[in-house]
Amino acid sequence: MKVPAPLLIALCAFGIAHAQVLMEPADRPVTLTGTIRLMHGYGPPGYGEDKKTDVKVSYLAIELPRPVNIACTPQLPELASIQCGPAKRLRLLFSSSSGDQLKSVALKRLGQSVTLSGKLERRTNMGEMTPILIEVSAIEAGAHSQ
C-alpha cells in the first residue's frame, strides 16, 4: 500500500514531536537537569480566574529543556490532554526529613542549572500549580554551573 506523501509527512512530524517528550516512571527515583526558578501564580479561591481576589503565591520549580510525562489515567477520556499532558516546568516539593536543607540549596541556586533527583507525581489539585511535581531528594550543580 502506498501512503500519500502529505500523510507520510504528517505522521513523521507527529512522531518527531511526540519523541520530544521524555516518559519517566512515577514509582521510582529519577534524575532531571534544568534551571531552578521562583515562579509566581495565583491560589484560592479561583487559581487565577479572578486575579483581584485570588491569593498571590510563589513556588520553586525546575524548567526542563524538554517536557517530561508520567503514566496517567484521566478521570474522563475528554480530560486526558488536561490531566495527563507533559510538562516542562515541575513544582519542587520538599517533604523529606532534609526538606528544609534542600529548599535552602534550591533558593541559593535560583536561575542556575541543577540536577535534581526525586520522584515524580501527578498534580491532584490546582493548588499544586504544575501538572507534574517532583518530590526532591537531592540537588547538585548542573553540568554548566560553577
PyMOL commands that set and color helices and strands:
alter all, ss='L'
color gray80, all
select helices_A, chain A and resi 5-19+77-83+99-108+126-128
alter helices_A, ss='H'
color red, helices_A
select strands_A, chain A and resi 22-23+30-42+56-69+87-93+113-122+132-141
alter strands_A, ss='S'
color yellow, strands_A
deselect
rebuild
show_as cartoon
